[in-house]
Amino acid sequence: MTPAEALLQELGITEPEEIELEAIAYHVGAKVRFRALCGCEAHILGCDGQAIITVKQDSSARRKRFSIAHELGHWRFHRGKTLVCRVDEYRPRDAQSPEKVADGYAADLLMPRYLFAPRAAAIDRVSFKSIGRLGEAFKTSLTATAIRLFDLDQFPGFVISHTPRGRKWFTRAPSVPRHWFPREDLDAKSSAFGIQFGGRPDDGAPRKIGADAWFDRQGAARFMVREQTVRVARDETVSLVVLDDKEMLDDP
C-alpha cells in the first residue's frame, strides 16, 4: 500500500466521492487557497509542520484537484526542499524527478488502487468513452485516468501523446515488452495523423490497424492493434494503442 492510499484508509475513505482534497490537506497540516497565479498551476510553502497550498483560481475543477494532490505529494516527500513551481498535468516523467514522485502520490490519492482497480476491471473493452466514465467517478481528467489505467496494467497497450512536432510522451502497460517502442512521428495510415494534421474529428471508437503504423520494428506488420485518438488541446492529441494479440506480449 502506498503512503497516499494508507492516508485515505486512515481517513476511512471507501468511495471515490469521499476524496475531498481540501479536507485531506487540512488533516495533514496544509491549508488550500485559490488565487490568481502566473506561470504555474500551484505552489506550496511550508514551515514547522504547517503549509499553504496556493492553486490557480481560474483552472478547471479537475485541474485544481490534481494540483492540490500534487502539492500534497511534495508536502509528504519534499519538506524542507526548495523546488521550482512546475506542477503540470499528470504525465510520464523522468523516474528520478521530484515531479514524478509528486505525480505518483497524486495518482494514488486521486485514483487509489483499492478503489480504481475494481472499477477498471469491470471494463470489457477499453476506449476513451469507458475511460471518461472512470474519470467522472474519480473527478480526474481523461489523460490522467488513461495513464492510470495503463500504468496499473489493466489493459496491455500504450497511451501516447503527439503534437505537430512529433511524439510528446508515452506510457506503456507493465505487461508490454519494452521492445515495442512507439514511433516518434505519426504514420499517415493512422487515424491520429488525420486528427492531428487534417482536421478530422475525434475517433468515436477504437479501430483495428496494422501494428506497423505505430511501431517501427521488424515483423510489426504481422500484427493488428486497436487505436483511438482524441484531441486534448489545440495542438495535442492523445491516442490509445491496445495490443490484443497475445503473441505481441511474448518477450523473446
LORODO-857323 format. One line per 4 residues: for each residue x, y, z of N, C-alpha, C. Coordinates in Angstrom, 1 decimal. Example, Ala and Ser with C-alpha at 12.3 -4.5 7.8 and 13.67 -1.06 7.14 Angstrom:
<atoms>
13.2:-5.7:7.8:12.3:-4.5:7.8:13.2:-3.3:7.8 | 12.8:-2.2:7.1:13.7:-1.1:7.1:12.9:0.0:7.9 $
</atoms>
This chain:
<atoms>
0.8:-1.2:0.0:0.0:0.0:0.0:0.9:1.2:0.0 | 0.6:2.2:-0.8:1.4:3.4:-0.9:1.0:4.4:0.2 | 1.9:5.4:0.5:1.6:6.3:1.5:0.2:7.1:1.3 | -0.1:7.4:0.1:-1.3:8.1:-0.2:-2.5:7.2:0.1 $
-2.4:6.0:-0.3:-3.5:5.0:-0.1:-3.7:4.8:1.4 | -2.6:4.7:2.1:-2.6:4.5:3.6:-3.3:5.7:4.3 | -3.1:6.9:3.8:-3.7:8.1:4.3:-5.2:8.0:4.1 | -5.6:7.6:2.9:-7.1:7.5:2.6:-7.7:6.5:3.5 $
-7.1:5.3:3.7:-7.7:4.3:4.5:-7.7:4.7:6.0 | -6.7:5.5:6.4:-6.7:6.0:7.7:-7.9:6.9:8.0 | -8.3:7.6:6.9:-9.5:8.5:7.0:-10.8:7.8:6.7 | -10.7:6.5:6.5:-11.9:5.7:6.3:-12.6:5.9:5.0 $
-11.9:6.3:3.9:-12.5:6.6:2.6:-12.7:5.3:1.8 | -14.0:5.1:1.5:-14.4:3.8:0.8:-15.0:4.1:-0.6 | -15.2:5.3:-1.0:-15.8:5.6:-2.2:-15.1:6.8:-2.9 | -15.0:6.9:-4.2:-14.3:8.0:-4.8:-14.8:9.4:-4.5 $
-16.1:9.5:-4.3:-16.7:10.8:-4.0:-16.3:11.3:-2.6 | -15.7:10.5:-1.8:-15.3:10.9:-0.4:-13.9:11.5:-0.4 | -13.2:11.5:-1.6:-11.9:12.0:-1.6:-12.0:13.5:-1.7 | -12.1:14.2:-0.6:-12.2:15.7:-0.5:-10.8:16.2:-0.3 $
-10.2:16.8:-1.3:-8.8:17.2:-1.2:-8.5:18.3:-0.2 | -9.4:19.3:-0.1:-9.2:20.3:0.9:-9.2:19.8:2.3 | -10.1:18.9:2.6:-10.2:18.3:3.9:-9.0:17.4:4.2 | -8.5:16.6:3.2:-7.3:15.8:3.4:-6.1:16.7:3.6 $
-6.0:17.8:2.9:-4.9:18.7:3.1:-4.9:19.3:4.5 | -6.1:19.7:5.0:-6.2:20.2:6.4:-5.7:19.1:7.4 | -6.1:17.9:7.1:-5.7:16.8:8.0:-4.2:16.6:8.2 | -3.5:16.9:7.1:-2.0:16.8:7.1:-1.3:18.1:7.4 $
-2.1:19.1:7.8:-1.4:20.4:8.2:-1.3:21.4:7.1 | -2.0:21.3:6.0:-1.9:22.2:4.8:-3.3:22.9:4.6 | -3.2:24.2:4.4:-4.4:24.9:4.0:-4.4:25.3:2.6 | -5.5:25.1:1.9:-5.6:25.4:0.4:-6.3:26.7:0.2 $
-5.7:27.5:-0.7:-6.3:28.8:-1.1:-6.2:28.9:-2.6 | -7.1:29.7:-3.1:-7.2:29.9:-4.6:-6.9:31.3:-4.9 | -5.9:31.6:-5.8:-5.5:32.9:-6.1:-5.2:33.0:-7.6 | -5.0:34.2:-8.1:-4.5:34.4:-9.5:-3.0:34.1:-9.5 $
-2.6:33.1:-10.4:-1.2:32.8:-10.5:-0.8:32.9:-11.9 | 0.5:33.3:-12.1:1.0:33.4:-13.5:2.3:32.6:-13.6 | 2.3:31.7:-14.6:3.4:30.8:-14.8:3.4:29.4:-14.3 | 2.4:29.2:-13.4:2.3:27.8:-12.9:0.9:27.6:-12.3 $
0.5:26.3:-12.1:-0.8:26.0:-11.7:-0.9:26.0:-10.1 | 0.1:25.8:-9.4:0.1:25.8:-7.9:1.5:25.8:-7.4 | 1.5:26.2:-6.1:2.8:26.0:-5.3:2.5:25.8:-3.9 | 3.5:25.4:-3.1:3.3:25.2:-1.7:4.4:25.8:-0.9 $
4.1:26.4:0.2:5.0:27.0:1.2:4.8:26.4:2.5 | 5.8:25.9:3.2:5.6:25.2:4.5:6.6:25.6:5.5 | 6.2:25.5:6.8:7.2:25.7:7.9:6.6:25.1:9.2 | 7.5:24.4:9.9:7.1:23.9:11.2:5.8:23.0:11.1 $
5.7:22.2:10.2:4.5:21.3:10.1:3.3:21.9:9.6 | 3.3:23.1:9.1:2.1:23.8:8.6:2.5:24.3:7.2 | 1.5:24.2:6.3:1.8:24.6:4.9:0.6:25.4:4.3 | 0.8:26.2:3.3:-0.2:26.8:2.5:0.0:26.4:1.0 $
-1.0:25.8:0.5:-1.0:25.4:-1.0:-1.9:26.5:-1.7 | -1.2:27.1:-2.7:-1.9:28.1:-3.5:-2.2:27.6:-4.9 | -3.4:27.6:-5.3:-3.9:27.0:-6.5:-4.4:28.1:-7.5 | -4.1:28.0:-8.7:-4.6:28.9:-9.7:-6.1:28.9:-9.7 $
-6.7:30.1:-9.5:-8.2:30.1:-9.3:-9.0:29.9:-10.5 | -8.5:30.2:-11.7:-9.3:30.0:-12.9:-9.0:28.7:-13.7 | -8.4:27.8:-13.0:-8.2:26.5:-13.6:-9.5:25.7:-13.5 | -9.6:24.6:-14.3:-10.8:23.8:-14.2:-10.8:23.0:-12.9 $
-12.0:22.6:-12.5:-12.2:21.9:-11.2:-11.2:20.7:-11.1 | -11.2:19.9:-12.2:-10.3:18.7:-12.1:-8.8:19.0:-12.1 | -8.5:20.1:-12.8:-7.1:20.5:-12.7:-6.7:21.0:-11.3 | -7.6:21.7:-10.7:-7.4:22.1:-9.3:-7.2:20.9:-8.4 $
-8.0:19.9:-8.6:-7.8:18.7:-7.7:-6.5:18.1:-7.9 | -6.0:17.9:-9.2:-4.7:17.4:-9.4:-3.6:18.2:-8.8 | -3.8:19.6:-8.9:-2.8:20.5:-8.4:-2.6:20.3:-6.9 | -3.8:20.2:-6.2:-3.7:20.1:-4.7:-3.1:18.7:-4.4 $
-3.5:17.7:-5.1:-2.9:16.3:-4.8:-1.4:16.3:-5.1 | -1.0:17.0:-6.1:0.4:17.0:-6.5:1.2:17.8:-5.4 | 0.7:18.9:-5.0:1.4:19.6:-3.9:1.4:18.9:-2.6 | 0.4:18.1:-2.3:0.4:17.3:-1.1:1.5:16.2:-1.2 $
1.8:15.8:-2.5:2.9:14.8:-2.7:4.2:15.5:-2.3 | 4.4:16.8:-2.7:5.6:17.5:-2.3:5.7:17.6:-0.8 | 4.5:17.9:-0.1:4.5:18.1:1.3:4.8:16.8:2.0 | 4.5:15.6:1.4:4.8:14.3:2.0:6.2:14.0:1.9 $
6.8:14.3:0.7:8.2:13.7:0.4:9.3:14.8:0.4 | 8.9:16.1:0.2:10.0:17.1:-0.1:10.0:18.2:0.9 | 9.6:18.0:2.1:9.6:19.1:3.1:11.0:19.6:3.3 | 11.1:20.9:3.4:12.5:21.5:3.7:13.3:21.7:2.4 $
12.8:21.3:1.2:13.5:21.5:0.0:12.9:22.6:-0.8 | 13.7:23.3:-1.6:13.2:24.4:-2.4:13.1:23.8:-3.8 | 11.8:23.9:-4.4:11.5:23.3:-5.7:11.0:24.4:-6.6 | 11.3:24.4:-7.8:10.7:25.3:-8.8:9.2:25.0:-9.0 $
8.4:26.0:-9.1:7.0:25.8:-9.3:6.7:25.3:-10.7 | 6.5:23.9:-10.8:6.3:23.3:-12.2:5.2:22.4:-12.3 | 4.2:22.4:-11.4:3.1:21.5:-11.4:2.4:21.5:-12.8 | 2.3:20.4:-13.4:1.7:20.3:-14.8:0.7:19.1:-14.8 $
0.1:18.9:-15.9:-0.9:17.8:-16.0:-0.1:16.5:-15.7 | -0.8:15.5:-15.2:-0.3:14.2:-14.9:0.2:13.5:-16.2 | 1.5:13.2:-16.3:2.0:12.5:-17.5:3.3:11.9:-17.1 | 3.8:10.9:-17.9:5.0:10.3:-17.6:6.2:11.3:-17.5 $
7.1:11.1:-16.6:8.2:12.0:-16.4:9.5:11.1:-16.0 | 10.6:11.8:-15.9:11.8:11.2:-15.5:11.6:10.5:-14.2 | 12.1:9.3:-14.1:11.8:8.5:-12.9:12.4:9.0:-11.6 | 13.5:9.9:-11.7:14.1:10.4:-10.6:13.7:11.8:-10.1 $
12.8:12.4:-10.9:12.5:13.8:-10.6:11.5:13.9:-9.4 | 11.6:15.0:-8.7:10.6:15.3:-7.6:9.2:15.4:-8.2 | 9.1:15.9:-9.4:7.7:16.0:-10.0:7.1:14.6:-10.3 | 7.9:13.7:-10.7:7.5:12.3:-10.9:7.0:11.7:-9.5 $
7.7:12.0:-8.5:7.3:11.5:-7.1:6.0:12.1:-6.7 | 5.8:13.4:-6.9:4.6:14.1:-6.6:3.4:13.7:-7.5 | 3.7:13.4:-8.7:2.7:12.9:-9.6:2.2:11.5:-9.2 | 3.1:10.7:-8.8:2.7:9.3:-8.3:1.9:9.4:-7.1 $
2.2:10.3:-6.2:1.4:10.5:-4.9:0.0:11.0:-5.3 | 0.0:11.9:-6.2:-1.3:12.5:-6.7:-2.2:11.4:-7.3 | -1.6:10.6:-8.1:-2.4:9.5:-8.8:-2.9:8.5:-7.7 | -2.1:8.2:-6.7:-2.5:7.3:-5.7:-3.6:7.9:-4.8 $
-3.5:9.2:-4.6:-4.5:9.9:-3.8:-5.8:10.1:-4.5 | -5.8:10.5:-5.8:-7.0:10.7:-6.6:-7.6:9.4:-7.1 | -6.8:8.4:-7.4:-7.3:7.2:-8.0:-6.6:6.0:-7.3 | -6.9:5.8:-6.0:-6.2:4.8:-5.3:-6.5:3.4:-5.8 $
-5.5:2.6:-5.9:-5.7:1.2:-6.5:-6.9:0.5:-5.9 | -7.1:0.5:-4.6:-8.1:-0.3:-4.0:-9.5:0.2:-4.4 | -9.7:1.4:-4.9:-11.0:1.9:-5.4:-11.0:1.8:-6.9 | -9.9:2.1:-7.5:-9.8:2.2:-9.0:-9.8:0.9:-9.7 $
-9.0:0.0:-9.2:-8.8:-1.3:-9.9:-10.1:-2.1:-10.1 | -11.0:-2.2:-9.0:-12.2:-3.0:-9.2:-13.1:-2.3:-10.3 | -13.2:-1.0:-10.3:-14.0:-0.4:-11.4:-13.4:-0.5:-12.7 | -12.1:-0.5:-12.8:-11.4:-0.7:-14.1:-11.6:-2.1:-14.6 $
-11.6:-3.1:-13.7:-11.7:-4.5:-14.1:-13.1:-4.8:-14.7 | -14.1:-3.9:-14.4:-15.4:-4.1:-15.0:-15.5:-3.6:-16.4 | -14.4:-3.0:-17.0:-14.4:-2.6:-18.4:-14.1:-3.7:-19.3 | -15.0:-4.0:-20.2:-14.8:-5.1:-21.2:-13.8:-4.7:-22.3 $
-14.0:-3.6:-22.9:-13.2:-3.1:-24.0:-12.8:-1.7:-23.7 | -11.5:-1.4:-23.6:-11.1:-0.1:-23.2:-11.3:0.9:-24.4 | -11.8:2.1:-24.1:-12.0:3.2:-25.0:-12.0:4.5:-24.3 | -11.9:5.6:-25.0:-12.0:6.9:-24.3:-13.4:7.1:-23.7 $
-14.4:6.4:-24.2:-15.7:6.5:-23.6:-15.7:5.8:-22.2 | -15.1:4.6:-22.1:-15.1:4.0:-20.8:-14.1:4.6:-19.8 | -13.0:5.2:-20.4:-12.1:6.0:-19.6:-12.8:7.2:-19.0 | -13.6:7.8:-19.9:-14.3:9.0:-19.4:-15.2:8.8:-18.3 $
-15.9:7.6:-18.3:-16.8:7.2:-17.2:-16.0:7.0:-15.9 | -14.8:6.4:-16.0:-13.9:6.3:-14.8:-13.5:7.7:-14.3 | -13.2:8.6:-15.2:-12.8:9.9:-14.9:-13.9:10.7:-14.2 | -15.2:10.4:-14.6:-16.3:11.1:-13.9:-16.4:10.6:-12.5 $
-16.2:9.3:-12.3:-16.3:8.7:-10.9:-15.2:9.3:-10.0 | -14.0:9.5:-10.5:-12.9:9.9:-9.7:-12.6:11.4:-9.8 | -13.3:12.1:-10.7:-13.1:13.6:-10.9:-11.7:13.9:-11.4 | -11.3:13.1:-12.4:-9.9:13.2:-12.9:-10.0:13.4:-14.4 $
-9.0:14.0:-15.0:-9.0:14.3:-16.4:-8.9:13.0:-17.3 | -9.3:13.1:-18.5:-9.3:12.0:-19.4:-7.8:11.5:-19.5 | -6.9:12.4:-19.7:-5.5:11.9:-19.8:-5.0:11.3:-18.6 | -5.2:11.9:-17.4:-4.7:11.3:-16.2:-5.4:9.9:-15.9 $
-6.6:9.8:-16.2:-7.3:8.5:-16.0:-6.8:7.4:-16.9 | -6.5:7.8:-18.2:-6.0:6.8:-19.2:-4.6:6.4:-18.7 | -3.7:7.3:-18.3:-2.4:6.9:-17.8:-2.5:5.9:-16.7 | -3.3:6.3:-15.7:-3.5:5.4:-14.5:-4.0:4.0:-14.9 $
-4.9:3.9:-15.8:-5.5:2.7:-16.3:-4.4:1.8:-16.8 | -3.5:2.3:-17.7:-2.5:1.5:-18.3:-1.3:1.3:-17.3 | -1.0:2.3:-16.5:0.1:2.1:-15.5:-0.2:1.0:-14.6 | -1.5:0.8:-14.3:-1.9:-0.3:-13.4:-2.1:-1.6:-14.1 $
-1.7:-1.7:-15.4:-1.7:-2.9:-16.2:-3.1:-3.5:-16.4 | -4.1:-2.7:-16.4:-5.5:-3.2:-16.6:-5.7:-3.7:-18.1 | -5.0:-3.1:-19.0:-5.0:-3.5:-20.4:-3.6:-3.4:-21.0 | -3.2:-4.3:-21.9:-1.9:-4.3:-22.5:-1.9:-3.2:-23.6 $
-1.1:-2.2:-23.5:-1.0:-1.2:-24.5:-0.3:0.1:-24.1 | -0.6:1.1:-24.8:0.1:2.4:-24.6:-0.9:3.6:-24.6 | -0.5:4.6:-23.9:-1.2:5.9:-24.1:0.0:6.8:-24.6 | -0.3:7.5:-25.8:0.7:8.2:-26.5:0.2:9.6:-26.9 $
1.0:10.6:-26.5:0.7:12.0:-26.9:1.5:12.5:-28.0 | 0.9:13.2:-28.9:1.6:13.8:-30.1:1.2:15.3:-30.2 | 2.2:16.1:-30.7:1.9:17.4:-31.2:2.4:17.5:-32.6 | 2.2:18.6:-33.3:2.7:18.7:-34.7:4.2:18.4:-34.8 $
4.9:18.6:-33.7:6.4:18.4:-33.7:6.8:16.9:-33.5 | 5.8:16.1:-33.2:6.1:14.7:-33.0:5.6:14.2:-31.7 | 6.1:13.0:-31.3:5.7:12.4:-30.0:6.1:13.2:-28.8 | 5.2:13.5:-27.9:5.5:14.3:-26.8:5.8:13.5:-25.6 $
5.0:12.4:-25.3:5.3:11.5:-24.2:4.5:10.2:-24.5 | 4.8:9.1:-23.8:4.0:7.9:-23.9:4.2:7.1:-22.6 | 3.3:6.3:-22.3:3.4:5.3:-21.2:2.9:4.0:-21.7 | 3.6:2.9:-21.3:3.2:1.5:-21.7:2.8:0.8:-20.4 $
1.9:-0.2:-20.6:1.5:-1.1:-19.5:2.6:-1.9:-19.2 | 2.8:-2.3:-17.9:4.0:-3.1:-17.5:4.0:-4.5:-18.2 | 2.9:-5.0:-18.7:2.9:-6.3:-19.3:3.4:-6.3:-20.8 | 3.6:-5.1:-21.3:4.0:-4.9:-22.7:5.6:-5.0:-22.7 $
6.2:-5.9:-23.5:7.6:-5.9:-23.6:8.2:-4.6:-24.1 | 9.4:-4.3:-23.6:10.0:-3.0:-23.9:10.5:-2.9:-25.3 | 10.6:-4.0:-26.0:11.0:-3.9:-27.4:9.9:-3.3:-28.3 | 8.7:-3.1:-27.8:7.6:-2.4:-28.5:7.7:-0.9:-28.1 $
8.3:-0.1:-29.0:8.6:1.3:-28.7:7.9:2.1:-29.8 | 7.0:3.0:-29.4:6.2:3.8:-30.4:7.0:4.7:-31.3 | 6.6:4.8:-32.5:7.3:5.7:-33.5:7.3:7.2:-32.9 | 8.3:7.9:-33.4:8.4:9.3:-33.0:7.4:10.1:-33.7 $
7.1:9.9:-34.9:6.2:10.7:-35.7:4.9:9.8:-36.1 | 3.8:10.5:-36.3:2.6:9.8:-36.7:2.7:9.2:-38.1 | 2.2:8.0:-38.3:2.1:7.4:-39.6:0.8:7.9:-40.3 | 0.9:8.2:-41.6:-0.2:8.7:-42.3:-1.4:7.7:-42.4 $
-1.1:6.4:-42.1:-2.2:5.4:-42.1:-3.0:5.5:-40.9 | -2.5:6.0:-39.8:-3.2:6.1:-38.5:-4.2:7.2:-38.6 | -5.3:6.9:-37.9:-6.4:8.0:-37.8:-5.8:9.2:-37.0 | -4.9:8.9:-36.1:-4.3:10.0:-35.3:-3.6:11.1:-36.2 $
-3.1:10.7:-37.4:-2.5:11.6:-38.3:-3.5:12.6:-38.8 | -4.7:12.1:-39.2:-5.7:12.9:-39.8:-6.3:13.9:-38.7 | -6.4:13.4:-37.5:-6.9:14.2:-36.4:-5.9:15.3:-36.0 | -4.6:15.0:-36.0:-3.6:16.0:-35.7:-3.3:17.0:-36.8 $
-3.3:16.5:-38.1:-2.9:17.4:-39.2:-4.1:17.7:-40.2 | -5.1:16.9:-40.2:-6.1:17.1:-41.2:-7.5:17.6:-40.8 | -7.5:17.9:-39.5:-8.8:18.5:-39.0:-9.9:17.5:-38.9 | -9.6:16.2:-38.8:-10.6:15.2:-38.7:-11.2:15.2:-37.2 $
-12.4:14.8:-37.1:-13.0:14.8:-35.7:-12.4:13.6:-34.9 | -12.5:13.7:-33.6:-12.0:12.6:-32.7:-12.6:11.3:-33.1 | -11.8:10.2:-32.9:-12.4:8.8:-33.1:-13.5:8.6:-32.1 | -14.6:8.1:-32.7:-15.7:7.7:-31.8:-15.5:6.4:-31.0 $
-14.7:5.6:-31.6:-14.4:4.2:-31.0:-13.1:3.7:-31.5 | -12.5:2.8:-30.8:-11.3:2.2:-31.3:-11.5:1.5:-32.7 | -10.4:1.4:-33.5:-10.5:0.7:-34.7:-9.2:-0.1:-34.9 | -9.2:-1.2:-35.7:-8.1:-2.0:-35.9:-7.2:-1.4:-37.0 $
-5.9:-1.6:-36.8:-4.9:-1.1:-37.8:-3.7:-2.0:-37.6 | -2.9:-2.1:-38.7:-1.6:-2.8:-38.6:-0.7:-2.2:-37.6 | 0.0:-3.0:-36.8:0.9:-2.5:-35.8:2.0:-1.7:-36.3 | 2.4:-1.9:-37.6:3.5:-1.1:-38.2:3.2:0.4:-38.3 $
1.9:0.7:-38.2:1.5:2.1:-38.2:2.0:2.8:-36.9 | 2.2:2.0:-35.9:2.6:2.6:-34.6:4.0:2.2:-34.1 | 4.5:1.1:-34.7:5.8:0.6:-34.2:6.8:0.3:-35.4 | 7.9:1.0:-35.4:8.9:0.8:-36.4:9.8:-0.4:-36.0 $
9.3:-1.6:-36.1:10.0:-2.8:-35.7:9.8:-3.9:-36.7 | 10.8:-4.6:-37.0:10.7:-5.7:-37.9:9.7:-6.7:-37.5 | 8.8:-7.1:-38.4:7.7:-8.0:-38.1:6.4:-7.4:-37.6 | 6.4:-6.1:-37.3:5.3:-5.4:-36.7:4.0:-5.6:-37.7 $
4.3:-5.6:-39.0:3.2:-5.7:-39.9:2.4:-7.0:-39.8 | 2.9:-8.0:-39.1:2.2:-9.2:-38.9:1.0:-9.1:-37.9 | 1.0:-8.0:-37.1:0.1:-7.9:-36.0:-0.9:-6.8:-36.3 | -2.0:-6.9:-35.6:-3.0:-5.8:-35.6:-3.1:-5.3:-34.1 $
-3.4:-4.0:-34.1:-3.6:-3.3:-32.8:-4.9:-2.5:-32.9 | -5.4:-2.1:-31.8:-6.6:-1.2:-31.8:-6.1:0.2:-31.4 | -6.5:1.2:-32.2:-6.1:2.6:-31.9:-7.4:3.5:-31.8 | -7.3:4.5:-30.9:-8.3:5.5:-30.8:-7.6:6.8:-30.4 $
-7.9:7.9:-31.1:-7.3:9.2:-30.8:-8.3:10.3:-30.6 | -8.0:11.2:-29.6:-8.8:12.3:-29.4:-7.9:13.6:-29.2 | -8.4:14.7:-29.5:-7.7:16.0:-29.3:-7.9:16.4:-27.9 | -6.8:16.7:-27.1:-7.0:17.2:-25.7:-6.5:18.6:-25.6 $
-5.9:19.2:-26.6:-5.5:20.6:-26.5:-5.4:21.1:-28.0 | -5.2:22.4:-28.2:-5.2:22.9:-29.5:-4.2:22.2:-30.5 | -3.1:21.9:-29.9:-2.0:21.2:-30.8:-1.6:19.9:-30.2 | -2.4:19.2:-29.4:-2.0:18.0:-28.8:-3.1:16.9:-28.9 $
-2.8:15.7:-29.4:-3.7:14.6:-29.4:-3.1:13.5:-28.5 | -4.1:12.7:-28.0:-3.7:11.5:-27.1:-4.3:10.3:-27.8 | -3.5:9.3:-27.9:-4.0:8.0:-28.5:-3.9:6.8:-27.6 | -4.9:5.9:-27.7:-4.8:4.6:-27.1:-4.3:3.7:-28.1 $
-3.4:2.8:-27.8:-3.0:1.8:-28.7:-3.0:0.5:-27.9 | -3.9:-0.4:-28.2:-4.1:-1.6:-27.4:-3.6:-2.8:-28.1 | -2.9:-3.7:-27.5:-2.3:-4.9:-28.1:-3.1:-6.1:-27.7 | -4.0:-6.5:-28.6:-4.9:-7.6:-28.3:-4.2:-9.0:-28.7 $
-3.2:-8.9:-29.5:-2.6:-10.2:-30.0:-1.6:-10.6:-28.9 | -1.9:-11.8:-28.3:-1.0:-12.2:-27.2:0.4:-12.5:-27.6 | 0.6:-12.8:-28.9:2.0:-13.0:-29.4:2.8:-11.8:-29.2 | 2.2:-10.6:-29.3:3.0:-9.4:-29.1:3.5:-9.2:-27.7 $
2.8:-9.9:-26.8:3.2:-9.8:-25.4:4.3:-10.8:-25.0 | 4.7:-11.7:-25.9:5.8:-12.6:-25.6:7.1:-11.8:-25.7 | 7.9:-12.1:-24.7:9.2:-11.4:-24.7:10.3:-12.4:-25.0 | 10.8:-12.4:-26.3:11.7:-13.4:-26.7:13.1:-13.3:-26.0 $
</atoms>
